[in-house]
Amino acid sequence: MNPNTVAKAYRELEHEGVIELRHGSGAFVSQNARGGKWADTIRGAQKIVAGTVERLRARGVSEDEIRRLFEAALADTTKPGGRRG
């Protein structure tokens, strides 16, 4: 796994209030984490992603290319002026 991807995931989780990053100590689940509601959101998102991956595979798109497509889409949404869900 690419270390930059991991770092980006940690930043996003911190931005969402799920974790707190403590330099020198690590990452900790935030006292204000949204618990059940967040878990439901993630489960729904997993279904969307799984459906999208299934449709892409049916079109003959490789796993590596699917990964690149998702990473490119995420990179595009984090740029200033990019689409942000």
All heavy atoms as an XYZ file, in Angstrom:
651
protein
N       0.847     -1.174      0.000
C       0.000      0.000      0.000
C       0.897      1.243      0.000
O       1.896      1.303      0.706
C      -0.904     -0.015      1.234
C      -1.865      1.147      1.259
S      -3.055      1.075      2.589
C      -4.056     -0.267      2.037
N       0.486      2.213     -0.746
C       1.263      3.437     -0.882
C       1.178      4.263      0.409
O       0.081      4.553      0.892
C       0.706      4.240     -2.066
C       1.523      5.459     -2.370
O       1.964      6.161     -1.479
N       1.697      5.721     -3.642
N       2.308      4.647      1.000
C       2.298      5.439      2.241
C       1.542      6.763      2.096
O       0.921      7.234      3.045
C       3.779      5.692      2.533
C       4.497      4.622      1.811
C       3.674      4.292      0.601
N       1.567      7.348      0.901
C       0.832      8.593      0.690
C      -0.676      8.370      0.802
O      -1.403      9.215      1.310
C       1.160      9.195     -0.678
C       2.579      9.702     -0.733
O       3.146     10.114      0.267
N       3.164      9.654     -1.904
N      -1.140      7.210      0.329
C      -2.557      6.873      0.434
C      -2.962      6.720      1.893
O      -4.018      7.200      2.309
C      -2.862      5.572     -0.338
O      -2.453      5.742     -1.702
C      -4.337      5.228     -0.286
N      -2.108      6.078      2.669
C      -2.377      5.899      4.100
C      -2.427      7.253      4.798
O      -3.343      7.539      5.573
C      -1.322      4.973      4.748
C      -1.510      4.903      6.258
C      -1.398      3.585      4.132
N      -1.457      8.101      4.503
C      -1.411      9.435      5.121
C      -2.657     10.233      4.754
O      -3.249     10.919      5.604
C      -0.152     10.178      4.695
N      -3.078     10.134      3.496
C      -4.272     10.845      3.049
C      -5.513     10.329      3.787
O      -6.375     11.103      4.207
C      -4.466     10.675      1.544
C      -5.582     11.530      0.987
C      -5.876     11.249     -0.475
C      -4.724     11.593     -1.370
N      -5.053     11.441     -2.801
N      -5.590      9.009      3.974
C      -6.722      8.416      4.692
C      -6.758      8.912      6.144
O      -7.829      9.262      6.653
C      -6.634      6.893      4.654
N      -5.594      8.954      6.783
C      -5.535      9.461      8.156
C      -5.993     10.924      8.226
O      -6.752     11.303      9.117
C      -4.115      9.348      8.730
C      -3.828      8.019      9.383
C      -2.942      7.119      8.798
C      -4.420      7.672     10.590
C      -2.666      5.901      9.403
C      -4.154      6.467     11.201
C      -3.273      5.579     10.601
O      -3.009      4.390     11.200
N      -5.538     11.737      7.276
C      -5.952     13.157      7.261
C      -7.460     13.290      7.081
O      -8.098     14.110      7.735
C      -5.209     13.916      6.154
C      -3.764     14.214      6.473
C      -3.150     15.202      5.497
N      -3.253     14.790      4.106
C      -2.362     14.042      3.460
N      -1.287     13.611      4.102
N      -2.534     13.729      2.202
N      -8.016     12.473      6.196
C      -9.459     12.523      5.949
C     -10.240     12.080      7.190
O     -11.238     12.696      7.567
C      -9.831     11.659      4.746
C     -11.273     11.761      4.334
C     -11.680     13.135      3.827
O     -10.823     13.902      3.352
O     -12.882     13.442      3.913
N      -9.787     11.020      7.841
C     -10.447     10.566      9.075
C     -10.354     11.623     10.167
O     -11.306     11.830     10.918
C      -9.833      9.245      9.553
C     -10.162      8.022      8.711
C      -9.300      6.844      9.139
C     -11.652      7.676      8.818
N      -9.221     12.301     10.234
C      -9.077     13.382     11.215
C     -10.014     14.537     10.860
O     -10.703     15.072     11.729
C      -7.630     13.869     11.269
C      -7.416     14.942     12.330
C      -5.971     15.410     12.379
O      -5.326     15.516     11.312
O      -5.497     15.690     13.491
N     -10.070     14.883      9.583
C     -10.952     15.964      9.128
C     -12.416     15.648      9.433
O     -13.186     16.539      9.804
C     -10.757     16.187      7.624
C     -11.678     17.192      7.039
N     -11.518     18.545      7.243
C     -12.791     17.044      6.274
C     -12.495     19.187      6.624
N     -13.273     18.302      6.028
N     -12.790     14.381      9.296
C     -14.175     13.962      9.563
C     -14.470     13.834     11.058
O     -15.609     13.596     11.444
C     -14.458     12.628      8.868
C     -14.443     12.704      7.362
C     -15.622     13.472      6.806
O     -16.701     13.436      7.425
O     -15.469     14.115      5.756
N     -13.443     13.962     11.890
C     -13.654     13.881     13.334
C     -13.697     12.466     13.877
O     -14.094     12.246     15.015
N     -13.275     11.498     13.072
C     -13.312     10.102     13.497
C     -12.124      9.768     14.380
O     -12.248      9.038     15.358
C     -13.353      9.161     12.267
C     -13.284      7.699     12.686
C     -14.607      9.430     11.449
N     -10.951     10.317     14.028
C      -9.753     10.059     14.821
C      -9.087     11.363     15.202
O      -9.369     12.417     14.622
C      -8.732      9.169     14.062
C      -8.211      9.887     12.807
C      -9.297      7.801     13.757
C      -7.051      9.162     12.131
N      -8.228     11.275     16.200
C      -7.377     12.392     16.603
C      -5.938     11.940     16.406
O      -5.554     10.874     16.868
C      -7.604     12.742     18.074
C      -8.995     13.233     18.369
C      -9.237     13.434     19.859
O      -8.275     13.334     20.656
O     -10.386     13.673     20.219
N      -5.163     12.720     15.690
C      -3.757     12.402     15.486
C      -2.944     13.118     16.549
O      -3.055     14.327     16.704
C      -3.309     12.828     14.086
C      -3.984     12.115     12.929
C      -3.486     12.672     11.598
C      -3.743     10.622     12.993
N      -2.158     12.351     17.275
C      -1.279     12.917     18.296
C       0.149     12.620     17.885
O       0.594     11.473     17.947
C      -1.592     12.315     19.659
C      -3.010     12.610     20.095
C      -3.316     12.037     21.448
N      -4.762     12.068     21.674
C      -5.405     11.241     22.467
N      -4.728     10.315     23.133
N      -6.706     11.333     22.602
N       0.852     13.642     17.434
C       2.208     13.466     16.933
C       3.090     12.831     18.003
O       3.105     13.258     19.144
C       2.784     14.800     16.458
C       2.007     15.365     15.302
N       2.119     14.859     14.031
C       1.089     16.342     15.238
C       1.305     15.512     13.238
N       0.662     16.432     13.949
N       3.750     11.771     17.614
C       4.612     11.048     18.524
C       3.904      9.952     19.299
O       4.540      9.096     19.885
N       2.562      9.971     19.301
C       1.801      8.960     20.043
C       0.973      8.065     19.140
O       0.689      6.921     19.473
C       0.863      9.631     21.047
O       1.600     10.356     21.996
N       0.502      8.600     18.010
C      -0.293      7.791     17.093
C      -1.656      8.389     16.825
O      -1.887      9.582     17.037
N      -2.560      7.529     16.374
C      -3.924      7.938     16.039
C      -4.879      7.271     17.014
O      -4.730      6.094     17.348
C      -4.260      7.535     14.607
N      -5.866      8.033     17.464
C      -6.820      7.529     18.456
C      -8.236      7.864     18.004
O      -8.469      8.911     17.397
C      -6.548      8.171     19.819
C      -5.174      7.873     20.340
C      -4.093      8.676     20.000
C      -4.953      6.777     21.149
C      -2.821      8.399     20.454
C      -3.678      6.489     21.615
C      -2.613      7.305     21.278
N      -9.168      6.954     18.305
C     -10.566      7.209     17.979
C     -11.011      8.421     18.777
O     -10.779      8.523     19.984
C     -11.450      5.988     18.308
C     -12.925      6.305     18.068
C     -11.023      4.792     17.479
N     -11.657      9.343     18.097
C     -12.088     10.591     18.720
C     -13.207     10.346     19.723
O     -14.063      9.483     19.525
C     -12.577     11.562     17.641
O     -13.141     12.703     18.224
N     -13.194     11.108     20.791
C     -14.275     11.054     21.776
C     -15.597     11.446     21.131
O     -16.647     11.041     21.566
C     -13.972     12.023     22.933
C     -12.764     11.667     23.740
C     -13.085     10.652     24.816
O     -14.221     10.479     25.209
N     -12.062      9.957     25.277
N     -15.513     12.256     20.063
C     -16.709     12.759     19.391
C     -17.078     11.949     18.160
O     -17.884     12.403     17.357
C     -16.488     14.224     18.975
C     -16.169     15.090     20.168
O     -16.716     14.915     21.229
N     -15.237     16.013     19.984
N     -16.492     10.751     17.987
C     -16.788      9.930     16.809
C     -18.284      9.657     16.738
O     -18.959      9.526     17.754
C     -16.005      8.623     16.872
N     -18.774      9.562     15.512
C     -20.220      9.469     15.296
C     -20.799      8.077     15.454
O     -21.984      7.884     15.250
C     -20.544     10.016     13.923
C     -20.325     11.500     13.874
C     -20.437     11.963     12.483
N     -19.129     11.744     11.868
C     -18.766     12.197     10.711
N     -19.601     12.860      9.991
N     -17.567     11.972     10.237
N     -20.011      7.086     15.767
C     -20.491      5.754     16.081
C     -21.403      5.126     15.052
O     -21.059      4.982     13.901
N     -22.606      4.747     15.493
C     -23.544      3.989     14.682
C     -23.919      4.648     13.375
O     -23.981      3.994     12.342
N     -24.191      5.943     13.401
C     -24.575      6.645     12.182
C     -23.449      6.577     11.158
O     -23.688      6.357      9.967
C     -24.921      8.097     12.491
C     -25.391      8.884     11.294
C     -25.739     10.300     11.675
C     -26.124     11.084     10.423
N     -26.299     12.499     10.719
N     -22.229      6.756     11.605
C     -21.082      6.694     10.707
C     -20.935      5.293     10.137
O     -20.671      5.125      8.948
C     -19.816      7.126     11.443
C     -18.605      7.140     10.564
C     -17.534      6.320     10.638
C     -18.352      8.018      9.470
N     -16.619      6.621      9.658
C     -17.106      7.676      8.926
C     -19.060      9.071      8.894
C     -16.544      8.328      7.841
C     -18.494      9.724      7.812
C     -17.258      9.352      7.308
N     -21.127      4.277     10.975
C     -21.023      2.885     10.517
C     -22.061      2.608      9.435
O     -21.776      1.936      8.443
C     -21.189      1.925     11.692
N     -23.281      3.122      9.610
C     -24.324      2.949      8.591
C     -23.926      3.634      7.288
O     -24.151      3.099      6.198
C     -25.657      3.522      9.084
C     -26.261      2.699     10.201
O     -25.857      1.528     10.387
O     -27.153      3.228     10.898
N     -23.346      4.813      7.389
C     -22.898      5.541      6.206
C     -21.830      4.736      5.468
O     -21.877      4.605      4.239
C     -22.336      6.920      6.600
O     -23.374      7.663      7.225
C     -21.806      7.680      5.398
N     -20.893      4.184      6.209
C     -19.810      3.400      5.601
C     -20.365      2.138      4.954
O     -19.964      1.780      3.842
C     -18.722      3.051      6.649
C     -18.014      4.319      7.108
C     -17.721      2.033      6.103
C     -17.312      5.083      5.994
N     -21.297      1.452      5.621
C     -21.897      0.251      5.019
C     -22.592      0.593      3.705
O     -22.482     -0.139      2.720
C     -22.870     -0.407      5.993
C     -22.190     -1.363      6.963
C     -23.207     -2.198      7.718
N     -23.951     -1.425      8.697
C     -23.517     -1.129      9.911
N     -22.345     -1.560     10.300
N     -24.253     -0.426     10.734
N     -23.301      1.707      3.670
C     -23.954      2.142      2.441
C     -22.934      2.449      1.357
O     -23.114      2.093      0.184
N     -21.850      3.104      1.754
C     -20.791      3.434      0.795
C     -20.136      2.165      0.254
O     -19.821      2.087     -0.938
C     -19.748      4.334      1.456
N     -19.942      1.170      1.117
C     -19.344     -0.085      0.669
C     -20.205     -0.744     -0.400
O     -19.693     -1.289     -1.373
C     -19.155     -1.045      1.848
C     -18.010     -0.662      2.749
C     -17.926     -1.523      3.985
O     -18.940     -1.931      4.551
N     -16.717     -1.801      4.421
N     -21.525     -0.689     -0.241
C     -22.429     -1.269     -1.240
C     -22.304     -0.535     -2.572
O     -22.301     -1.150     -3.633
C     -23.878     -1.227     -0.739
C     -24.145     -2.197      0.382
C     -25.578     -2.102      0.854
C     -25.800     -3.013      2.050
N     -27.178     -2.921      2.558
N     -22.199      0.786     -2.511
C     -22.050      1.577     -3.740
C     -20.746      1.217     -4.436
O     -20.717      0.987     -5.654
C     -22.109      3.086     -3.424
C     -23.514      3.468     -2.964
C     -21.685      3.914     -4.640
C     -23.604      4.858     -2.351
N     -19.656      1.163     -3.664
C     -18.347      0.845     -4.242
C     -18.364     -0.572     -4.814
O     -17.884     -0.804     -5.938
C     -17.221      1.016     -3.198
C     -15.904      0.457     -3.704
C     -17.073      2.482     -2.823
N     -18.919     -1.541     -4.081
C     -18.958     -2.924     -4.548
C     -19.743     -3.027     -5.862
O     -19.320     -3.729     -6.791
C     -19.572     -3.830     -3.487
N     -20.862     -2.322     -5.950
C     -21.649     -2.330     -7.177
C     -20.892     -1.725     -8.344
O     -20.931     -2.239     -9.474
N     -20.187     -0.643     -8.073
C     -19.398      0.015     -9.118
C     -18.275     -0.896     -9.595
O     -18.051     -1.040    -10.802
C     -18.821      1.347     -8.588
O     -19.905      2.179     -8.180
C     -17.987      2.050     -9.637
N     -17.573     -1.531     -8.656
C     -16.485     -2.450     -9.014
C     -17.038     -3.605     -9.849
O     -16.450     -3.994    -10.861
C     -15.757     -2.957     -7.747
C     -14.820     -4.113     -8.073
C     -14.989     -1.818     -7.087
N     -18.174     -4.143     -9.452
C     -18.790     -5.255    -10.188
C     -19.111     -4.844    -11.633
O     -18.836     -5.588    -12.575
C     -20.059     -5.699     -9.464
C     -20.703     -6.930    -10.043
C     -21.906     -7.370     -9.229
O     -21.813     -7.396     -7.983
O     -22.936     -7.670     -9.855
N     -19.669     -3.644    -11.802
C     -19.998     -3.168    -13.154
C     -18.739     -2.945    -13.986
O     -18.710     -3.265    -15.180
C     -20.828     -1.888    -13.074
C     -22.269     -2.153    -12.630
C     -23.179     -0.944    -12.817
N     -22.756      0.236    -12.074
C     -23.001      0.460    -10.790
N     -23.682     -0.420    -10.084
N     -22.583      1.566    -10.211
N     -17.676     -2.426    -13.366
C     -16.429     -2.211    -14.092
C     -15.797     -3.540    -14.501
O     -15.301     -3.674    -15.625
C     -15.457     -1.375    -13.259
C     -15.858      0.093    -13.083
C     -14.987      0.752    -12.019
C     -15.770      0.838    -14.393
N     -15.818     -4.517    -13.601
C     -15.283     -5.843    -13.938
C     -16.064     -6.455    -15.099
O     -15.482     -7.089    -15.982
C     -15.344     -6.767    -12.730
C     -14.263     -6.509    -11.716
C     -14.337     -7.511    -10.594
N     -13.249     -7.319     -9.660
C     -13.295     -7.694     -8.392
N     -14.378     -8.287     -7.915
N     -12.270     -7.478     -7.602
N     -17.381     -6.273    -15.086
C     -18.217     -6.802    -16.161
C     -17.850     -6.182    -17.507
O     -18.050     -6.795    -18.557
C     -19.697     -6.552    -15.849
N     -17.297     -4.983    -17.480
C     -16.854     -4.306    -18.710
C     -15.416     -4.673    -19.070
O     -14.861     -4.141    -20.025
C     -16.962     -2.795    -18.552
C     -18.387     -2.307    -18.506
C     -18.410     -0.814    -18.334
N     -19.777     -0.337    -18.400
C     -20.150      0.736    -19.060
N     -19.256      1.461    -19.697
N     -21.407      1.097    -19.077
N     -14.812     -5.541    -18.272
C     -13.463     -5.993    -18.569
C     -12.350     -5.119    -18.026
O     -11.198     -5.251    -18.435
N     -12.663     -4.237    -17.094
C     -11.648     -3.357    -16.509
C     -10.899     -4.145    -15.423
O     -11.514     -4.788    -14.579
C     -12.296     -2.081    -15.915
C     -11.246     -1.170    -15.316
C     -13.107     -1.351    -16.981
N      -9.570     -4.092    -15.464
C      -8.749     -4.842    -14.504
C      -8.811     -4.210    -13.106
O      -9.149     -3.037    -12.958
C      -7.292     -4.883    -14.972
O      -6.690     -3.611    -14.808
N      -8.426     -4.998    -12.104
C      -8.403     -4.490    -10.727
C      -7.438     -3.320    -10.587
O      -7.740     -2.341     -9.906
C      -8.038     -5.607     -9.746
C      -9.164     -6.589     -9.535
C      -8.857     -7.607     -8.451
O      -7.940     -7.371     -7.626
O      -9.556     -8.634     -8.413
N      -6.274     -3.411    -11.220
C      -5.310     -2.310    -11.143
C      -5.877     -1.031    -11.750
O      -5.702      0.058    -11.205
C      -3.999     -2.675    -11.851
C      -3.154     -3.655    -11.048
O      -3.349     -3.746     -9.819
O      -2.293     -4.318    -11.652
N      -6.568     -1.175    -12.882
C      -7.144      0.005    -13.522
C      -8.293      0.575    -12.679
O      -8.440      1.796    -12.562
C      -7.636     -0.333    -14.932
C      -8.019      0.881    -15.731
C      -6.895      1.895    -15.918
O      -5.716      1.511    -15.991
O      -7.196      3.098    -15.987
N      -9.081     -0.293    -12.068
C     -10.157      0.174    -11.173
C      -9.561      0.976    -10.032
O     -10.036      2.061     -9.695
C     -10.997     -1.012    -10.641
C     -11.796     -1.655    -11.786
C     -11.932     -0.558     -9.510
C     -12.455     -2.971    -11.418
N      -8.481      0.459     -9.443
C      -7.792      1.155     -8.361
C      -7.326      2.533     -8.821
O      -7.515      3.531     -8.132
C      -6.601      0.308     -7.913
C      -6.426      0.221     -6.428
C      -5.312     -0.744     -6.025
N      -5.901     -2.000     -5.580
C      -5.824     -3.154     -6.225
N      -5.172     -3.273     -7.348
N      -6.393     -4.229     -5.746
N      -6.712      2.575    -10.001
C      -6.237      3.856    -10.538
C      -7.395      4.821    -10.780
O      -7.270      6.022    -10.527
C      -5.449      3.636    -11.826
C      -4.032      3.139    -11.579
C      -3.205      3.179    -12.846
N      -3.523      2.064    -13.740
C      -2.925      0.882    -13.714
N      -1.964      0.662    -12.845
N      -3.262     -0.063    -14.552
N      -8.505      4.302    -11.274
C      -9.673      5.158    -11.519
C     -10.195      5.761    -10.213
O     -10.509      6.952    -10.148
C     -10.786      4.367    -12.220
C     -10.504      3.991    -13.673
C     -11.503      2.942    -14.155
C     -10.549      5.223    -14.549
N     -10.292      4.937     -9.171
C     -10.763      5.442     -7.876
C      -9.792      6.475     -7.315
O     -10.205      7.529     -6.830
C     -10.950      4.293     -6.873
C     -12.324      3.694     -6.891
C     -12.617      2.613     -7.705
C     -13.326      4.210     -6.094
C     -13.874      2.055     -7.728
C     -14.588      3.665     -6.103
C     -14.869      2.581     -6.929
N      -8.489      6.188     -7.386
C      -7.497      7.130     -6.866
C      -7.516      8.439     -7.639
O      -7.410      9.515     -7.052
C      -6.104      6.496     -6.876
C      -5.952      5.432     -5.808
C      -4.596      4.740     -5.830
O      -3.728      5.113     -6.656
O      -4.414      3.819     -5.021
N      -7.680      8.355     -8.957
C      -7.745      9.571     -9.773
C      -8.987     10.383     -9.428
O      -8.930     11.609     -9.323
C      -7.734      9.217    -11.259
N     -10.107      9.698     -9.234
C     -11.341     10.403     -8.874
C     -11.204     11.071     -7.517
O     -11.626     12.213     -7.325
C     -12.524      9.433     -8.881
N     -10.590     10.387     -6.564
C     -10.376     10.972     -5.239
C      -9.428     12.161     -5.317
O      -9.662     13.186     -4.679
C      -9.819      9.928     -4.272
C     -10.812      8.880     -3.802
C     -10.086      7.762     -3.057
C     -11.867      9.510     -2.918
N      -8.366     12.035     -6.090
C      -7.416     13.140     -6.234
C      -8.108     14.346     -6.852
O      -7.853     15.482     -6.453
C      -6.228     12.702     -7.079
N      -8.986     14.108     -7.813
C      -9.700     15.199     -8.466
C     -10.618     15.920     -7.488
O     -10.743     17.133     -7.550
C     -10.511     14.669     -9.649
C     -11.181     15.768    -10.427
O     -10.494     16.746    -10.797
O     -12.399     15.664    -10.672
N     -11.236     15.192     -6.565
C     -12.158     15.834     -5.629
C     -11.453     16.594     -4.529
O     -12.072     17.412     -3.863
C     -13.104     14.801     -4.976
O     -12.336     13.850     -4.231
C     -13.958     14.089     -6.008
N     -10.149     16.346     -4.338
C      -9.443     17.056     -3.275
C      -8.721     18.296     -3.790
O      -8.190     19.059     -3.001
C      -8.421     16.125     -2.577
O      -7.497     15.632     -3.546
C      -9.119     14.978     -1.889
N      -8.694     18.484     -5.116
C      -8.065     19.685     -5.684
C      -8.976     20.893     -5.522
O     -10.188     20.757     -5.560
C      -7.800     19.480     -7.174
C      -6.730     18.471     -7.483
C      -6.576     18.347     -8.981
C      -5.596     17.254     -9.328
N      -5.580     17.004    -10.768
N      -8.399     22.060     -5.344
C      -9.232     23.259     -5.301
C     -10.052     23.368     -6.586
O      -9.535     23.198     -7.680
C      -8.220     24.410     -5.211
C      -6.980     23.770     -4.658
C      -6.989     22.355     -5.167
N     -11.351     23.568     -6.423
C     -12.238     23.654     -7.573
C     -12.710     22.311     -8.074
O     -13.526     22.229     -8.974
N     -12.180     21.216     -7.482
C     -12.606     19.866     -7.887
C     -13.954     19.530     -7.291
O     -14.477     20.226     -6.426
N     -14.513     18.441     -7.792
C     -15.805     18.001     -7.256
C     -15.609     17.447     -5.858
O     -14.711     16.674     -5.599
C     -16.402     16.917     -8.158
C     -16.715     17.422     -9.541
C     -17.287     16.324    -10.402
N     -16.566     15.062    -10.304
C     -15.594     14.689    -11.102
N     -15.184     15.459    -12.064
N     -14.991     13.504    -10.950
N     -16.432     17.806     -4.950
C     -16.336     17.332     -3.560
C     -17.727     16.909     -3.118
O     -18.648     17.716     -3.102
C     -15.795     18.432     -2.652
C     -15.615     18.047     -1.230
C     -14.292     17.388     -1.041
N     -14.165     16.999      0.353
C     -13.200     16.283      0.801
N     -12.274     15.877      0.002
N     -13.140     15.953      2.061
N     -17.879     15.594     -2.753
C     -19.172     15.040     -2.398
C     -19.615     15.504     -1.106
O     -20.516     16.007     -0.662
